[in-house]
Amino acid sequence: MDLTVTGLLPQDELLLQLAEEAAELSQAAIKLRRVMDGRNPTPVGYQMAVKNLNEEMADVLLCADQISSLDEEQIARTKQNKLARWMERLRDMRRKEDARKSAWPGD
């Protein structure tokens, strides 16, 4: 008998668990953002919000490690491509902000 997570749970159940953990990670990120911003008070403090974010991230990564259909090489390539696009968008935004600032008279 296979007493591993993947031996005890089918892939569809692991995908469901991943989705649940990803939703909890999203909520933890939102909560930390609220704590950092301070405009919408929450009883959760900064350290607890960071702890919760780390815990939920661990849950997501643990679940992802169990999904047999994931291709780690493809994921690594996709991450690299997405990071490059993200950086390009940030550089474009910075250039537009700089151009807008220099267009104001008296600057």
N, C-alpha and C positions, 0 to 999 in steps of 0.2 A: 504494500500500500504506500502511495506517494503522500507523505505528510508535509509537503511544502504548500505554500499559498497557491501556487499554480496547479498543484496536484489536487487541492481541495476545492478550489473555486474555478468555474468555467470562465473563459475570456469575457463573455457578455456580462457576467457579474463583476469582474474586475473593471470593465469599462464603466459600469454604473458607479462603482466605488470611486473611480478616478473623477468622474463628473461631480459627485458629491463633494469630494475633497477639494476640487477646483473651485466649486462654489463657496466653500468655507474659506479658501485662500483669498478669494475676491472680497469677501466680507471683512476679513482680517486686514487687508490692504486699505479698504475704505475706512475702517475704524482708525487705523494708524494715521491716515491722512487727516481725519477729523481731529485727532489728538494734536497733530503737528500744527494744524491751521488754527484751532481754538475758537473759530466763529460759531461752531455748533457743538456746545459742550457735551462731554460724555464722562461718565464716572470712571472710565478706564484710563489709567495713567500711561505715560509714554513707555515705560519699561514693560508693563504688562502687554501693551499693544504690540511692541516689538517681539516679545516672547510668543504671543499668539501667532503673529505673522510667521515666525520661524517654525513653529510647530506645524502650522498648516502647509507651509512649503515642504517640510519633511514628509508630511502625509502624501502630498501630490507626487513628489519624487519617488517615494516608496511604491505607490500604486503604479506609476509610469514604468518603474523597473520591472513590474510583473507582467506588463502587456507584451505578449510574444510577437505581435504584428508590428511593433515599432522598429524602425530601421535607424540605428544610432548614427550611421554615416550620413544618411539623408538628413536627419535632424541636425547634425553638426553643420552640414552645408547650408541648410535652410537658415539656421541661426546666423551664420556668417553673412549670407546674402541680406537677411533682414536687418542686421546691424549696419551694414553698408548703406542700405536705403534710409534707415533711421538717421544716420549721421549726415547723409546728404540733405535730408529734409531740415535737420537742425542748422546746417550750414546755410541753406537757402533762406531760412527764417532770419538768421543773423545778418546775412547780406541785405535782406529787405529792411530790417530794422535800422541798420547802419545807413542805408540809402535814404530812408525816411528822415532820420535824424539830421543828416547832412543837407537835406532839402529845406529845412526850416531856416528862415532868414535870421541872422544874428547869432548863429551857432559858430 
